[in-house]
Amino acid sequence: MPRSMGVFRAADFPVTPYPVDYTTFGAPGDFRAVFDLVDGMTRATRAVREYIGLIAYRLTGRTQALFPAP
């Protein structure tokens, strides 16, 4: 969402951030003591992709800030 906010702000388009693709990992009281390698790699891939996108958008001038605030 930070990347989208930065692009909309650069275009002077007023938006209100609202998460729509919320991901949960079980019930709130669940505790997973077992390390899940595949799940960890999936989360890391998502994070790395977003950080690369933020850097690329900043370098190409699509946003004014590397980490746009909400």
PDB file of N, CA, C and O in Angstrom:
ATOM      1  N   MET A   1       0.802  -1.193   0.000  1.00  0.00           N
ATOM      2  CA  MET A   1       0.000   0.000   0.000  1.00  0.00           C
ATOM      3  C   MET A   1       0.855   1.271   0.000  1.00  0.00           C
ATOM      4  O   MET A   1       0.433   2.268  -0.587  1.00  0.00           O
ATOM      5  N   PRO A   2       2.030   1.286   0.626  1.00  0.00           N
ATOM      6  CA  PRO A   2       2.841   2.510   0.565  1.00  0.00           C
ATOM      7  C   PRO A   2       3.183   2.909  -0.871  1.00  0.00           C
ATOM      8  O   PRO A   2       3.210   4.096  -1.198  1.00  0.00           O
ATOM      9  N   ARG A   3       3.440   1.936  -1.711  1.00  0.00           N
ATOM     10  CA  ARG A   3       3.789   2.240  -3.101  1.00  0.00           C
ATOM     11  C   ARG A   3       2.598   2.893  -3.813  1.00  0.00           C
ATOM     12  O   ARG A   3       2.773   3.863  -4.551  1.00  0.00           O
ATOM     13  N   SER A   4       1.412   2.374  -3.598  1.00  0.00           N
ATOM     14  CA  SER A   4       0.217   2.950  -4.214  1.00  0.00           C
ATOM     15  C   SER A   4      -0.044   4.364  -3.713  1.00  0.00           C
ATOM     16  O   SER A   4      -0.395   5.253  -4.488  1.00  0.00           O
ATOM     17  N   MET A   5       0.130   4.562  -2.411  1.00  0.00           N
ATOM     18  CA  MET A   5      -0.077   5.897  -1.846  1.00  0.00           C
ATOM     19  C   MET A   5       0.882   6.901  -2.469  1.00  0.00           C
ATOM     20  O   MET A   5       0.494   8.028  -2.776  1.00  0.00           O
ATOM     21  N   GLY A   6       2.127   6.495  -2.654  1.00  0.00           N
ATOM     22  CA  GLY A   6       3.106   7.393  -3.253  1.00  0.00           C
ATOM     23  C   GLY A   6       2.766   7.764  -4.681  1.00  0.00           C
ATOM     24  O   GLY A   6       2.935   8.917  -5.078  1.00  0.00           O
ATOM     25  N   VAL A   7       2.288   6.804  -5.459  1.00  0.00           N
ATOM     26  CA  VAL A   7       1.935   7.065  -6.854  1.00  0.00           C
ATOM     27  C   VAL A   7       0.723   7.994  -6.932  1.00  0.00           C
ATOM     28  O   VAL A   7       0.704   8.927  -7.734  1.00  0.00           O
ATOM     29  N   PHE A   8      -0.284   7.739  -6.102  1.00  0.00           N
ATOM     30  CA  PHE A   8      -1.461   8.600  -6.112  1.00  0.00           C
ATOM     31  C   PHE A   8      -1.113  10.020  -5.676  1.00  0.00           C
ATOM     32  O   PHE A   8      -1.615  10.984  -6.254  1.00  0.00           O
ATOM     33  N   ARG A   9      -0.269  10.157  -4.676  1.00  0.00           N
ATOM     34  CA  ARG A   9       0.135  11.493  -4.228  1.00  0.00           C
ATOM     35  C   ARG A   9       0.920  12.225  -5.304  1.00  0.00           C
ATOM     36  O   ARG A   9       0.753  13.431  -5.484  1.00  0.00           O
ATOM     37  N   ALA A  10       1.773  11.508  -6.019  1.00  0.00           N
ATOM     38  CA  ALA A  10       2.549  12.145  -7.088  1.00  0.00           C
ATOM     39  C   ALA A  10       1.635  12.662  -8.200  1.00  0.00           C
ATOM     40  O   ALA A  10       1.969  13.630  -8.884  1.00  0.00           O
ATOM     41  N   ALA A  11       0.486  12.015  -8.375  1.00  0.00           N
ATOM     42  CA  ALA A  11      -0.469  12.441  -9.393  1.00  0.00           C
ATOM     43  C   ALA A  11      -1.494  13.427  -8.833  1.00  0.00           C
ATOM     44  O   ALA A  11      -2.444  13.786  -9.529  1.00  0.00           O
ATOM     45  N   ASP A  12      -1.317  13.872  -7.576  1.00  0.00           N
ATOM     46  CA  ASP A  12      -2.245  14.787  -6.894  1.00  0.00           C
ATOM     47  C   ASP A  12      -3.672  14.241  -6.878  1.00  0.00           C
ATOM     48  O   ASP A  12      -4.633  14.978  -7.100  1.00  0.00           O
ATOM     49  N   PHE A  13      -3.795  12.950  -6.614  1.00  0.00           N
ATOM     50  CA  PHE A  13      -5.093  12.286  -6.540  1.00  0.00           C
ATOM     51  C   PHE A  13      -5.349  11.932  -5.077  1.00  0.00           C
ATOM     52  O   PHE A  13      -4.644  11.084  -4.529  1.00  0.00           O
ATOM     53  N   PRO A  14      -6.335  12.554  -4.425  1.00  0.00           N
ATOM     54  CA  PRO A  14      -6.560  12.281  -2.999  1.00  0.00           C
ATOM     55  C   PRO A  14      -7.150  10.889  -2.776  1.00  0.00           C
ATOM     56  O   PRO A  14      -8.159  10.530  -3.382  1.00  0.00           O
ATOM     57  N   VAL A  15      -6.523  10.122  -1.916  1.00  0.00           N
ATOM     58  CA  VAL A  15      -7.013   8.779  -1.592  1.00  0.00           C
ATOM     59  C   VAL A  15      -6.963   8.568  -0.083  1.00  0.00           C
ATOM     60  O   VAL A  15      -6.220   9.236   0.636  1.00  0.00           O
ATOM     61  N   THR A  16      -7.774   7.623   0.369  1.00  0.00           N
ATOM     62  CA  THR A  16      -7.766   7.210   1.761  1.00  0.00           C
ATOM     63  C   THR A  16      -7.318   5.755   1.803  1.00  0.00           C
ATOM     64  O   THR A  16      -7.975   4.901   1.207  1.00  0.00           O
ATOM     65  N   PRO A  17      -6.218   5.447   2.489  1.00  0.00           N
ATOM     66  CA  PRO A  17      -5.753   4.058   2.511  1.00  0.00           C
ATOM     67  C   PRO A  17      -6.727   3.164   3.271  1.00  0.00           C
ATOM     68  O   PRO A  17      -7.188   3.509   4.359  1.00  0.00           O
ATOM     69  N   TYR A  18      -7.028   2.022   2.686  1.00  0.00           N
ATOM     70  CA  TYR A  18      -7.918   1.050   3.307  1.00  0.00           C
ATOM     71  C   TYR A  18      -7.476  -0.338   2.871  1.00  0.00           C
ATOM     72  O   TYR A  18      -7.543  -0.648   1.681  1.00  0.00           O
ATOM     73  N   PRO A  19      -7.028  -1.180   3.788  1.00  0.00           N
ATOM     74  CA  PRO A  19      -6.558  -2.522   3.408  1.00  0.00           C
ATOM     75  C   PRO A  19      -7.718  -3.404   2.960  1.00  0.00           C
ATOM     76  O   PRO A  19      -8.745  -3.486   3.634  1.00  0.00           O
ATOM     77  N   VAL A  20      -7.546  -4.058   1.822  1.00  0.00           N
ATOM     78  CA  VAL A  20      -8.617  -4.902   1.305  1.00  0.00           C
ATOM     79  C   VAL A  20      -8.204  -6.360   1.133  1.00  0.00           C
ATOM     80  O   VAL A  20      -9.071  -7.220   0.976  1.00  0.00           O
ATOM     81  N   ASP A  21      -6.939  -6.656   1.159  1.00  0.00           N
ATOM     82  CA  ASP A  21      -6.477  -8.030   0.965  1.00  0.00           C
ATOM     83  C   ASP A  21      -5.778  -8.496   2.227  1.00  0.00           C
ATOM     84  O   ASP A  21      -4.600  -8.852   2.206  1.00  0.00           O
ATOM     85  N   TYR A  22      -6.517  -8.490   3.323  1.00  0.00           N
ATOM     86  CA  TYR A  22      -5.955  -8.834   4.619  1.00  0.00           C
ATOM     87  C   TYR A  22      -5.723 -10.337   4.702  1.00  0.00           C
ATOM     88  O   TYR A  22      -6.619 -11.126   4.404  1.00  0.00           O
ATOM     89  N   THR A  23      -4.525 -10.728   5.105  1.00  0.00           N
ATOM     90  CA  THR A  23      -4.160 -12.134   5.208  1.00  0.00           C
ATOM     91  C   THR A  23      -4.033 -12.521   6.673  1.00  0.00           C
ATOM     92  O   THR A  23      -3.348 -11.847   7.443  1.00  0.00           O
ATOM     93  N   THR A  24      -4.690 -13.601   7.054  1.00  0.00           N
ATOM     94  CA  THR A  24      -4.586 -14.094   8.420  1.00  0.00           C
ATOM     95  C   THR A  24      -3.913 -15.453   8.418  1.00  0.00           C
ATOM     96  O   THR A  24      -3.860 -16.131   7.392  1.00  0.00           O
ATOM     97  N   PHE A  25      -3.406 -15.841   9.560  1.00  0.00           N
ATOM     98  CA  PHE A  25      -2.699 -17.112   9.688  1.00  0.00           C
ATOM     99  C   PHE A  25      -3.293 -17.929  10.827  1.00  0.00           C
ATOM    100  O   PHE A  25      -2.571 -18.346  11.733  1.00  0.00           O
ATOM    101  N   GLY A  26      -4.590 -18.160  10.790  1.00  0.00           N
ATOM    102  CA  GLY A  26      -5.231 -18.962  11.821  1.00  0.00           C
ATOM    103  C   GLY A  26      -6.013 -18.105  12.792  1.00  0.00           C
ATOM    104  O   GLY A  26      -6.100 -16.887  12.641  1.00  0.00           O
ATOM    105  N   ALA A  27      -6.575 -18.752  13.780  1.00  0.00           N
ATOM    106  CA  ALA A  27      -7.363 -18.063  14.795  1.00  0.00           C
ATOM    107  C   ALA A  27      -6.441 -17.223  15.680  1.00  0.00           C
ATOM    108  O   ALA A  27      -5.260 -17.544  15.817  1.00  0.00           O
ATOM    109  N   PRO A  28      -6.968 -16.141  16.287  1.00  0.00           N
ATOM    110  CA  PRO A  28      -6.132 -15.271  17.114  1.00  0.00           C
ATOM    111  C   PRO A  28      -5.449 -15.990  18.274  1.00  0.00           C
ATOM    112  O   PRO A  28      -4.359 -15.589  18.683  1.00  0.00           O
ATOM    113  N   GLY A  29      -6.059 -17.037  18.810  1.00  0.00           N
ATOM    114  CA  GLY A  29      -5.471 -17.739  19.943  1.00  0.00           C
ATOM    115  C   GLY A  29      -4.499 -18.845  19.563  1.00  0.00           C
ATOM    116  O   GLY A  29      -3.865 -19.439  20.435  1.00  0.00           O
ATOM    117  N   ASP A  30      -4.378 -19.125  18.280  1.00  0.00           N
ATOM    118  CA  ASP A  30      -3.485 -20.200  17.828  1.00  0.00           C
ATOM    119  C   ASP A  30      -2.029 -19.804  17.999  1.00  0.00           C
ATOM    120  O   ASP A  30      -1.669 -18.637  17.850  1.00  0.00           O
ATOM    121  N   PHE A  31      -1.208 -20.773  18.310  1.00  0.00           N
ATOM    122  CA  PHE A  31       0.225 -20.550  18.413  1.00  0.00           C
ATOM    123  C   PHE A  31       0.920 -21.649  17.631  1.00  0.00           C
ATOM    124  O   PHE A  31       0.753 -22.834  17.920  1.00  0.00           O
ATOM    125  N   ARG A  32       1.699 -21.248  16.641  1.00  0.00           N
ATOM    126  CA  ARG A  32       2.422 -22.245  15.855  1.00  0.00           C
ATOM    127  C   ARG A  32       3.869 -22.285  16.319  1.00  0.00           C
ATOM    128  O   ARG A  32       4.646 -21.368  16.052  1.00  0.00           O
ATOM    129  N   ALA A  33       4.215 -23.339  17.003  1.00  0.00           N
ATOM    130  CA  ALA A  33       5.577 -23.473  17.509  1.00  0.00           C
ATOM    131  C   ALA A  33       6.504 -24.077  16.458  1.00  0.00           C
ATOM    132  O   ALA A  33       7.724 -24.026  16.613  1.00  0.00           O
ATOM    133  N   VAL A  34       5.947 -24.642  15.400  1.00  0.00           N
ATOM    134  CA  VAL A  34       6.743 -25.294  14.363  1.00  0.00           C
ATOM    135  C   VAL A  34       7.084 -24.270  13.291  1.00  0.00           C
ATOM    136  O   VAL A  34       6.213 -23.540  12.818  1.00  0.00           O
ATOM    137  N   PHE A  35       8.348 -24.220  12.913  1.00  0.00           N
ATOM    138  CA  PHE A  35       8.794 -23.310  11.871  1.00  0.00           C
ATOM    139  C   PHE A  35       8.409 -23.888  10.522  1.00  0.00           C
ATOM    140  O   PHE A  35       8.747 -25.030  10.211  1.00  0.00           O
ATOM    141  N   ASP A  36       7.710 -23.108   9.727  1.00  0.00           N
ATOM    142  CA  ASP A  36       7.269 -23.537   8.410  1.00  0.00           C
ATOM    143  C   ASP A  36       8.119 -22.827   7.356  1.00  0.00           C
ATOM    144  O   ASP A  36       7.927 -21.637   7.109  1.00  0.00           O
ATOM    145  N   LEU A  37       9.032 -23.527   6.749  1.00  0.00           N
ATOM    146  CA  LEU A  37       9.970 -22.944   5.798  1.00  0.00           C
ATOM    147  C   LEU A  37       9.262 -22.365   4.574  1.00  0.00           C
ATOM    148  O   LEU A  37       9.595 -21.265   4.132  1.00  0.00           O
ATOM    149  N   VAL A  38       8.300 -23.084   4.029  1.00  0.00           N
ATOM    150  CA  VAL A  38       7.605 -22.623   2.828  1.00  0.00           C
ATOM    151  C   VAL A  38       6.827 -21.342   3.125  1.00  0.00           C
ATOM    152  O   VAL A  38       6.856 -20.398   2.336  1.00  0.00           O
ATOM    153  N   ASP A  39       6.140 -21.312   4.253  1.00  0.00           N
ATOM    154  CA  ASP A  39       5.382 -20.122   4.639  1.00  0.00           C
ATOM    155  C   ASP A  39       6.323 -18.937   4.860  1.00  0.00           C
ATOM    156  O   ASP A  39       6.012 -17.814   4.462  1.00  0.00           O
ATOM    157  N   GLY A  40       7.450 -19.180   5.481  1.00  0.00           N
ATOM    158  CA  GLY A  40       8.428 -18.117   5.706  1.00  0.00           C
ATOM    159  C   GLY A  40       8.999 -17.581   4.408  1.00  0.00           C
ATOM    160  O   GLY A  40       9.184 -16.372   4.269  1.00  0.00           O
ATOM    161  N   MET A  41       9.277 -18.444   3.471  1.00  0.00           N
ATOM    162  CA  MET A  41       9.808 -18.010   2.176  1.00  0.00           C
ATOM    163  C   MET A  41       8.757 -17.223   1.388  1.00  0.00           C
ATOM    164  O   MET A  41       9.087 -16.265   0.688  1.00  0.00           O
ATOM    165  N   THR A  42       7.495 -17.633   1.507  1.00  0.00           N
ATOM    166  CA  THR A  42       6.421 -16.906   0.832  1.00  0.00           C
ATOM    167  C   THR A  42       6.308 -15.490   1.373  1.00  0.00           C
ATOM    168  O   THR A  42       6.174 -14.538   0.605  1.00  0.00           O
ATOM    169  N   ARG A  43       6.359 -15.349   2.686  1.00  0.00           N
ATOM    170  CA  ARG A  43       6.292 -14.015   3.293  1.00  0.00           C
ATOM    171  C   ARG A  43       7.510 -13.170   2.932  1.00  0.00           C
ATOM    172  O   ARG A  43       7.385 -11.977   2.655  1.00  0.00           O
ATOM    173  N   ALA A  44       8.676 -13.787   2.934  1.00  0.00           N
ATOM    174  CA  ALA A  44       9.900 -13.058   2.583  1.00  0.00           C
ATOM    175  C   ALA A  44       9.860 -12.599   1.126  1.00  0.00           C
ATOM    176  O   ALA A  44      10.300 -11.494   0.811  1.00  0.00           O
ATOM    177  N   THR A  45       9.341 -13.432   0.251  1.00  0.00           N
ATOM    178  CA  THR A  45       9.231 -13.078  -1.161  1.00  0.00           C
ATOM    179  C   THR A  45       8.316 -11.871  -1.342  1.00  0.00           C
ATOM    180  O   THR A  45       8.627 -10.959  -2.108  1.00  0.00           O
ATOM    181  N   ARG A  46       7.192 -11.872  -0.638  1.00  0.00           N
ATOM    182  CA  ARG A  46       6.269 -10.735  -0.723  1.00  0.00           C
ATOM    183  C   ARG A  46       6.940  -9.453  -0.235  1.00  0.00           C
ATOM    184  O   ARG A  46       6.799  -8.401  -0.858  1.00  0.00           O
ATOM    185  N   ALA A  47       7.654  -9.538   0.858  1.00  0.00           N
ATOM    186  CA  ALA A  47       8.309  -8.357   1.420  1.00  0.00           C
ATOM    187  C   ALA A  47       9.405  -7.839   0.490  1.00  0.00           C
ATOM    188  O   ALA A  47       9.491  -6.635   0.248  1.00  0.00           O
ATOM    189  N   VAL A  48      10.230  -8.723  -0.024  1.00  0.00           N
ATOM    190  CA  VAL A  48      11.322  -8.317  -0.915  1.00  0.00           C
ATOM    191  C   VAL A  48      10.752  -7.687  -2.182  1.00  0.00           C
ATOM    192  O   VAL A  48      11.273  -6.676  -2.655  1.00  0.00           O
ATOM    193  N   ARG A  49       9.699  -8.265  -2.732  1.00  0.00           N
ATOM    194  CA  ARG A  49       9.073  -7.714  -3.937  1.00  0.00           C
ATOM    195  C   ARG A  49       8.564  -6.289  -3.684  1.00  0.00           C
ATOM    196  O   ARG A  49       8.725  -5.410  -4.531  1.00  0.00           O
ATOM    197  N   GLU A  50       7.957  -6.069  -2.528  1.00  0.00           N
ATOM    198  CA  GLU A  50       7.441  -4.734  -2.215  1.00  0.00           C
ATOM    199  C   GLU A  50       8.588  -3.734  -2.029  1.00  0.00           C
ATOM    200  O   GLU A  50       8.505  -2.604  -2.510  1.00  0.00           O
ATOM    201  N   TYR A  51       9.650  -4.140  -1.340  1.00  0.00           N
ATOM    202  CA  TYR A  51      10.788  -3.238  -1.157  1.00  0.00           C
ATOM    203  C   TYR A  51      11.463  -2.912  -2.481  1.00  0.00           C
ATOM    204  O   TYR A  51      11.864  -1.769  -2.697  1.00  0.00           O
ATOM    205  N   ILE A  52      11.596  -3.883  -3.365  1.00  0.00           N
ATOM    206  CA  ILE A  52      12.178  -3.619  -4.687  1.00  0.00           C
ATOM    207  C   ILE A  52      11.286  -2.663  -5.466  1.00  0.00           C
ATOM    208  O   ILE A  52      11.781  -1.769  -6.153  1.00  0.00           O
ATOM    209  N   GLY A  53       9.976  -2.847  -5.361  1.00  0.00           N
ATOM    210  CA  GLY A  53       9.045  -1.936  -6.022  1.00  0.00           C
ATOM    211  C   GLY A  53       9.158  -0.523  -5.487  1.00  0.00           C
ATOM    212  O   GLY A  53       9.146   0.434  -6.262  1.00  0.00           O
ATOM    213  N   LEU A  54       9.269  -0.376  -4.171  1.00  0.00           N
ATOM    214  CA  LEU A  54       9.423   0.953  -3.573  1.00  0.00           C
ATOM    215  C   LEU A  54      10.694   1.642  -4.073  1.00  0.00           C
ATOM    216  O   LEU A  54      10.677   2.826  -4.411  1.00  0.00           O
ATOM    217  N   ILE A  55      11.775   0.902  -4.116  1.00  0.00           N
ATOM    218  CA  ILE A  55      13.046   1.464  -4.587  1.00  0.00           C
ATOM    219  C   ILE A  55      12.955   1.836  -6.067  1.00  0.00           C
ATOM    220  O   ILE A  55      13.397   2.914  -6.465  1.00  0.00           O
ATOM    221  N   ALA A  56      12.383   0.947  -6.883  1.00  0.00           N
ATOM    222  CA  ALA A  56      12.271   1.217  -8.319  1.00  0.00           C
ATOM    223  C   ALA A  56      11.382   2.426  -8.591  1.00  0.00           C
ATOM    224  O   ALA A  56      11.702   3.246  -9.451  1.00  0.00           O
ATOM    225  N   TYR A  57      10.273   2.546  -7.870  1.00  0.00           N
ATOM    226  CA  TYR A  57       9.382   3.693  -8.062  1.00  0.00           C
ATOM    227  C   TYR A  57      10.077   4.986  -7.661  1.00  0.00           C
ATOM    228  O   TYR A  57       9.892   6.016  -8.310  1.00  0.00           O
ATOM    229  N   ARG A  58      10.863   4.945  -6.613  1.00  0.00           N
ATOM    230  CA  ARG A  58      11.573   6.150  -6.171  1.00  0.00           C
ATOM    231  C   ARG A  58      12.655   6.541  -7.184  1.00  0.00           C
ATOM    232  O   ARG A  58      12.803   7.720  -7.506  1.00  0.00           O
ATOM    233  N   LEU A  59      13.399   5.572  -7.679  1.00  0.00           N
ATOM    234  CA  LEU A  59      14.469   5.851  -8.638  1.00  0.00           C
ATOM    235  C   LEU A  59      13.940   6.343  -9.983  1.00  0.00           C
ATOM    236  O   LEU A  59      14.601   7.133 -10.658  1.00  0.00           O
ATOM    237  N   THR A  60      12.752   5.879 -10.377  1.00  0.00           N
ATOM    238  CA  THR A  60      12.181   6.301 -11.659  1.00  0.00           C
ATOM    239  C   THR A  60      11.330   7.554 -11.538  1.00  0.00           C
ATOM    240  O   THR A  60      10.792   8.033 -12.537  1.00  0.00           O
ATOM    241  N   GLY A  61      11.199   8.097 -10.323  1.00  0.00           N
ATOM    242  CA  GLY A  61      10.479   9.342 -10.132  1.00  0.00           C
ATOM    243  C   GLY A  61       8.977   9.213 -10.031  1.00  0.00           C
ATOM    244  O   GLY A  61       8.265  10.213 -10.129  1.00  0.00           O
ATOM    245  N   ARG A  62       8.480   8.011  -9.837  1.00  0.00           N
ATOM    246  CA  ARG A  62       7.029   7.837  -9.714  1.00  0.00           C
ATOM    247  C   ARG A  62       6.506   8.272  -8.355  1.00  0.00           C
ATOM    248  O   ARG A  62       5.319   8.566  -8.217  1.00  0.00           O
ATOM    249  N   THR A  63       7.375   8.318  -7.348  1.00  0.00           N
ATOM    250  CA  THR A  63       7.000   8.802  -6.010  1.00  0.00           C
ATOM    251  C   THR A  63       8.067   9.770  -5.528  1.00  0.00           C
ATOM    252  O   THR A  63       9.207   9.751  -5.994  1.00  0.00           O
ATOM    253  N   GLN A  64       7.669  10.627  -4.576  1.00  0.00           N
ATOM    254  CA  GLN A  64       8.623  11.569  -4.013  1.00  0.00           C
ATOM    255  C   GLN A  64       9.322  11.036  -2.774  1.00  0.00           C
ATOM    256  O   GLN A  64      10.347  11.584  -2.366  1.00  0.00           O
ATOM    257  N   ALA A  65       8.796   9.987  -2.169  1.00  0.00           N
ATOM    258  CA  ALA A  65       9.376   9.433  -0.940  1.00  0.00           C
ATOM    259  C   ALA A  65       9.618   7.941  -1.091  1.00  0.00           C
ATOM    260  O   ALA A  65       8.854   7.244  -1.758  1.00  0.00           O
ATOM    261  N   LEU A  66      10.678   7.460  -0.474  1.00  0.00           N
ATOM    262  CA  LEU A  66      10.969   6.027  -0.537  1.00  0.00           C
ATOM    263  C   LEU A  66       9.934   5.236   0.238  1.00  0.00           C
ATOM    264  O   LEU A  66       9.496   4.178  -0.215  1.00  0.00           O
ATOM    265  N   PHE A  67       9.534   5.737   1.408  1.00  0.00           N
ATOM    266  CA  PHE A  67       8.496   5.104   2.222  1.00  0.00           C
ATOM    267  C   PHE A  67       7.383   6.117   2.475  1.00  0.00           C
ATOM    268  O   PHE A  67       7.382   6.776   3.515  1.00  0.00           O
ATOM    269  N   PRO A  68       6.423   6.259   1.533  1.00  0.00           N
ATOM    270  CA  PRO A  68       5.347   7.228   1.730  1.00  0.00           C
ATOM    271  C   PRO A  68       4.516   6.902   2.976  1.00  0.00           C
ATOM    272  O   PRO A  68       4.136   5.754   3.204  1.00  0.00           O
ATOM    273  N   ALA A  69       4.249   7.927   3.765  1.00  0.00           N
ATOM    274  CA  ALA A  69       3.441   7.752   4.979  1.00  0.00           C
ATOM    275  C   ALA A  69       1.967   7.657   4.609  1.00  0.00           C
ATOM    276  O   ALA A  69       1.560   8.146   3.556  1.00  0.00           O
ATOM    277  N   PRO A  70       1.162   7.030   5.467  1.00  0.00           N
ATOM    278  CA  PRO A  70      -0.279   6.935   5.148  1.00  0.00           C
ATOM    279  C   PRO A  70      -0.985   8.273   5.170  1.00  0.00           C
ATOM    280  O   PRO A  70      -2.189   8.340   4.923  1.00  0.00           O
TER     281      PRO A  70
END
